[in-house]
């Protein structure tokens, strides 16, 4: 069934003598070779599902240099397009939660790419120097916000697409800010029409319908990481079963070649075939950083829309009519309200955690020297004292500054 739906392109695949070394073989003079990064960025916690960030510091400078090395490697293997996983620059914060934000957000913000900085310009130069298209996935710092960003760079080093994930998923929305709908676009290139989305955007019609309706030939669908199938340690939403189900559904709906960069087990879907490192050594992404596929681009339709397709203006009107016919509520919820999470608010959480830690340590030291007590004065100010006598006002103010009210309240 699936193979009959996917007629966009034919695939030529071959493995070298070693099963862990994969390369692309030209299918024709109109061959397009696609390269998908599955390696981890510098300092990203290993193995794949390790979410312990203790003592870990990502390094955008080193990761950019490594990314350029991978670009050069792919280009030397004949790649026309190289795609990177979601927020690969500087690395996806797997296991992110409130504790991660408190302990690591400050460092992560500092390691997020800034469009126009030296690392950004180095990546543009790498595209130009190697005459390749780049599908970048990066955490972008812009003013007082960070975004989950993607960019498509031309072989001339020009930015063809620059977008932000429309609505970061789950806890991601506590770290990154929302993008906007105008950035969902597909562009025509000499190797076909290319569009891009990230991870769980592939589960939301607001994103998929808009991009599918623009008639892609090649789709870059980036995930942050994907374990192999039947991994008992993976959470349901990060499993290969779920991630790849979204990918294959997207392919069946639109028929484009689907390039799926993700740390761990990357895949490329085309012509009813799937090329993936799945089922090989559990740490293959450490030894085989890139997988390749060649497609015959003469099969690409290279048209800007499909008026008779399942993703079209007529279908959108039919959906609207269905809402009316079935009397589905037209109430405006808050889910689509653009949510902006400021860097200042993330830094405040990180600073508060540091202050609390210092305060707890200071109070513990003071308590060890002489048991402390606290009482409220007539003015409502808490007075600190030890068995050696009252604490001076300057020391008390210092304890308040480093401990905060919660630490002092613990003494009451």
C-alpha positions in Angstrom: 0.0 0.0 0.0 2.7 2.5 1.0 4.9 1.7 -1.9 2.1 2.4 -4.3 1.6 5.8 -2.7 5.2 6.9 -2.9 6.1 7.5 -6.5 8.1 10.7 -6.0 11.6 9.2 -6.6 13.6 6.1 -7.0 16.3 5.2 -4.5 19.7 3.6 -5.1 21.4 2.3 -2.0 24.6 0.4 -1.4 26.7 -0.6 1.6 30.4 -1.1 1.5 32.2 -4.2 2.6 31.7 -3.2 6.3 28.0 -3.2 7.4 28.8 -0.1 9.5 30.1 2.0 6.6 27.5 3.3 4.3 27.8 5.4 1.1 25.7 6.6 -1.7 25.9 5.5 -5.3 24.8 7.7 -8.1 21.5 6.5 -9.7 21.8 8.6 -12.8 23.2 11.8 -14.2 20.2 13.5 -12.5 21.1 11.9 -9.2 20.8 13.8 -5.9 22.6 12.5 -2.9 21.2 13.2 0.5 23.2 13.0 3.7 21.6 12.7 7.1 23.6 13.3 10.3 23.0 10.9 13.2 26.1 11.7 15.2 25.9 13.5 18.5 27.3 17.0 19.0 30.3 17.7 21.2 29.8 16.9 25.0 26.3 15.6 24.5 25.7 12.9 27.2 26.2 9.4 26.1 24.8 6.8 25.7 21.8 7.9 23.7 19.2 7.9 26.5 21.5 9.2 29.2 19.8 12.3 30.6 22.3 13.0 33.4 23.7 16.5 32.8 25.9 16.6 35.9 29.2 18.2 35.0 28.2 18.5 31.3 28.7 21.7 29.4 27.8 22.0 25.7 30.2 23.8 23.5 28.8 25.6 20.5 32.3 26.5 19.2 33.5 22.9 19.2 30.2 21.6 17.9 30.3 24.1 15.0 33.8 22.9 14.1 32.6 19.3 14.2 29.6 20.2 12.1 31.8 21.7 9.5 33.9 18.5 9.5 30.8 16.5 8.9 29.8 18.8 6.1 33.1 18.3 4.4 33.0 14.6 4.9 29.5 14.4 3.3 30.5 16.6 0.4 33.6 14.5 -0.2 31.2 11.5 -0.5 29.2 13.3 -3.1 26.3 14.7 -1.0 24.2 17.5 -2.4 22.3 18.1 0.8 23.3 17.5 4.4 20.7 17.7 7.2 21.3 18.0 10.9 19.0 17.0 13.8 16.8 19.3 15.8 18.8 21.8 17.9 22.0 19.9 17.1 23.8 23.2 17.5 24.7 23.1 20.4 22.7 19.9 21.4 19.2 19.0 22.5 18.7 19.1 26.3 17.2 15.6 26.6 15.3 15.2 29.9 14.8 18.9 30.2 12.6 19.8 33.2 12.5 22.5 35.9 15.6 21.1 37.5 17.5 21.2 34.1 16.3 24.8 33.6 17.6 25.8 37.0 21.0 24.1 36.6 21.8 24.4 32.9 19.6 27.1 31.2 22.2 29.8 31.7 24.9 27.8 30.0 22.6 26.6 27.2 21.5 30.2 26.4 25.2 31.2 26.1 25.8 28.2 23.7 22.8 29.0 21.4 23.6 30.3 17.9 23.2 33.9 17.0 22.4 34.6 13.4 25.3 36.6 12.1 27.9 35.6 14.7 31.2 33.9 13.8 29.8 30.3 14.1 26.8 31.2 11.9 29.1 32.7 9.2 31.4 29.7 9.4 28.4 27.4 8.6 27.4 29.6 5.6 30.9 29.5 4.4 31.0 25.7 4.8 27.9 25.4 2.5 29.6 27.7 -0.1 33.0 26.1 0.1 31.6 22.6 -0.3 28.8 23.5 -2.8 26.1 21.8 -0.8 22.7 22.6 0.7 22.6 22.6 4.5 19.5 21.8 6.6 20.5 23.2 10.0 18.9 22.5 13.3 19.9 24.9 16.1 18.9 26.7 19.2 18.8 30.4 18.2 19.3 33.3 20.5 17.7 36.5 19.3 17.4 39.4 21.7 15.7 38.3 24.9 14.4 35.0 23.5 15.7 31.6 22.2 14.0 29.6 19.5 14.1 26.1 18.2 15.3 27.1 14.7 15.9 25.5 11.3 17.6 27.0 8.3 18.1 25.9 4.7 21.3 27.2 3.2 22.1 27.2 -0.5 25.4 26.1 -2.1 26.1 29.8 -2.5 25.8 30.4 1.2 22.5 32.1 1.0 19.7 31.6 3.5 16.6 30.2 1.7 14.6 29.3 4.8 15.0 30.5 8.3 12.2 29.4 10.7 11.3 28.8 14.3 9.4 25.8 15.6 5.8 27.1 15.6 5.0 25.7 19.0 7.7 23.9 20.9 6.4 20.6 22.4 5.5 19.9 26.0 8.2 21.2 28.4 10.1 22.7 25.5 7.7 25.6 25.7 9.1 26.5 29.1 12.5 27.1 27.4 12.0 28.2 23.9 9.6 30.8 22.5 7.0 30.1 19.8 7.6 30.8 16.1 5.0 32.2 13.7 2.9 30.7 10.9 4.5 32.8 8.2 7.7 30.8 8.4 6.1 27.6 7.1 7.3 27.8 3.6 8.7 25.6 0.8 11.3 26.9 -1.7 12.2 25.8 -5.2 15.8 24.9 -5.8 17.7 23.2 -8.7 17.4 19.9 -6.8 13.7 20.2 -6.1 11.3 21.9 -3.8 12.4 21.7 -0.2 10.5 22.3 3.0 11.3 21.6 6.7 9.6 20.9 10.0 10.8 19.7 13.4 9.9 16.6 15.5 6.3 16.8 16.9 5.3 19.5 14.4 4.7 16.4 12.2 1.8 15.5 14.5 0.0 18.9 14.1 -2.2 19.7 11.1 -1.5 23.4 11.5 2.1 22.7 10.5 1.9 19.7 8.3 -1.1 20.8 6.1 0.5 24.1 5.3 3.8 22.6 4.2 2.4 19.6 2.4 0.1 21.9 0.5 3.2 23.6 -1.0 4.2 20.4 -2.9 7.6 19.4 -1.5 10.0 17.2 -3.4 12.3 16.8 -0.4 11.2 17.2 3.2 13.6 17.7 6.0 12.0 16.4 9.2 14.4 16.8 12.1 14.1 15.0 15.4 16.6 15.6 18.3 17.3 11.9 18.9 15.7 8.5 18.2 16.6 5.2 19.9 16.2 1.9 18.0 12.9 0.0 18.0 11.8 -2.0 21.1 14.0 0.0 23.4 12.5 -0.6 26.9 14.3 2.5 28.3 12.8 5.0 25.9 9.7 7.0 26.9 6.8 6.6 24.6 7.1 10.1 23.0 10.8 9.6 22.2 10.5 6.1 20.8 11.3 5.0 17.3 7.8 3.5 17.1 6.2 7.0 17.6 8.8 9.2 15.8 8.9 7.0 12.7 5.1 6.6 12.6 4.8 10.4 12.2 7.5 10.3 9.5 5.9 7.5 7.5 2.4 9.1 7.8 3.8 12.3 6.4 5.5 10.5 3.5 2.3 8.7 2.7 0.3 11.9 2.7 2.7 13.9 0.5 5.0 11.6 -1.4 8.1 13.6 -0.9 11.5 12.2 -0.1 11.6 12.4 3.7 15.0 13.1 5.2 15.0 12.4 8.9 18.1 13.6 10.7 18.2 12.5 14.4 20.9 11.5 16.8 21.0 7.7 17.1 19.0 6.1 14.3 18.4 8.4 11.3 16.3 7.4 8.3 15.5 8.4 4.7 12.2 7.5 3.1 11.6 7.5 -0.6 9.8 5.5 -3.3 8.3 3.1 -0.8 11.7 2.3 0.6 13.3 3.1 3.9 17.0 3.5 4.5 18.0 3.5 8.1 20.7 2.4 10.5 18.0 0.9 12.7 18.7 -2.7 13.8 22.5 -2.3 13.7 24.9 -1.8 16.6 23.2 0.1 19.4 26.0 2.7 19.3 26.3 2.9 15.5 25.8 6.7 15.6 29.2 7.0 17.3 31.0 5.1 14.5 28.8 6.0 11.5 28.0 9.7 11.9 26.2 10.1 8.5 23.9 7.9 6.4 23.4 8.5 2.6 20.8 7.9 0.0 20.7 8.7 -3.7 17.5 9.7 -5.5 16.7 10.3 -9.1 15.5 13.9 -9.2 13.9 13.6 -12.7 10.9 12.1 -10.9 10.3 15.3 -8.9 7.1 17.2 -9.9 8.7 20.5 -8.9 5.4 22.3 -8.8 4.3 24.9 -6.2 0.9 23.3 -5.3 -1.4 20.4 -5.9 -4.9 21.7 -6.5 -6.2 18.1 -6.9 -4.2 16.8 -3.9 -5.3 16.0 -0.4 -3.6 19.1 0.9 -5.1 21.9 -1.1 -7.3 25.0 -0.8 -10.4 23.0 -1.7 -9.6 20.5 1.0 -9.2 23.3 3.5 -12.6 24.7 2.6 -14.1 21.2 3.0 -12.6 21.0 6.5 -14.2 24.3 7.4 -17.5 23.2 6.0 -17.3 20.1 8.1 -16.9 22.2 11.2 -20.1 24.0 10.3 -22.0 20.9 9.3 -21.1 19.1 12.5 -21.6 22.1 14.7 -18.1 21.8 16.1 -17.3 24.6 18.6 -15.6 27.7 17.2 -14.5 28.8 20.6 -11.1 30.4 20.7 -8.8 28.6 23.1 -5.4 29.7 24.4 -3.3 27.0 22.8 -2.5 29.0 19.7 -1.7 32.2 21.6 1.9 32.9 20.9 3.9 32.1 24.0 7.2 33.9 24.6 9.7 32.8 27.2 12.3 35.5 27.9 15.9 34.8 28.5 15.6 37.0 31.6 13.0 34.7 33.1 15.2 31.6 32.5 18.2 33.4 33.9 16.2 34.4 37.0 15.3 30.7 37.6 18.9 29.8 37.2 20.1 32.6 39.5 17.5 31.8 42.2 18.7 28.2 42.2 22.3 29.4 42.7 21.3 31.9 45.4 19.3 29.2 47.2 22.2 26.8 47.1 24.6 29.4 48.4 22.1 30.3 51.1 21.6 26.8 52.2 25.4 26.3 52.4 25.8 29.5 54.4 23.0 28.7 56.8 24.4 25.2 57.3 27.8 26.6 58.1 26.3 29.1 60.6 24.2 26.4 62.2 27.2 24.1 62.6 29.0 26.9 64.5 26.1 27.8 66.7 22.4 26.7 66.5 20.3 29.5 65.0 16.9 30.7 65.8 14.6 33.3 64.3 11.9 35.6 65.6 9.8 38.3 64.3 10.3 41.9 65.5 7.6 44.4 66.1 8.2 45.8 62.6 7.6 42.4 61.0 11.3 41.9 60.2 12.7 38.5 61.0 15.6 38.7 63.5 18.3 36.0 63.3 20.2 35.0 66.4 22.5 32.2 67.5 23.5 30.9 70.9 26.3 33.4 70.8 23.9 36.3 70.5 22.1 38.2 67.8 23.4 38.2 64.2 24.6 41.6 63.0 22.4 43.5 60.6 25.0 43.3 57.8 25.3 39.5 58.2 21.5 39.1 58.4 21.1 41.1 55.2 23.7 38.9 53.6 21.9 35.8 54.7 18.7 37.2 53.3 20.3 37.9 50.0 21.8 34.5 49.5 19.2 32.4 51.2 15.9 34.0 50.3 12.8 33.9 52.4 12.3 30.1 52.0 15.7 29.3 53.6 15.0 31.6 56.5 11.4 30.3 56.9 12.9 26.8 57.3 14.5 28.0 60.6 11.1 29.2 62.0 
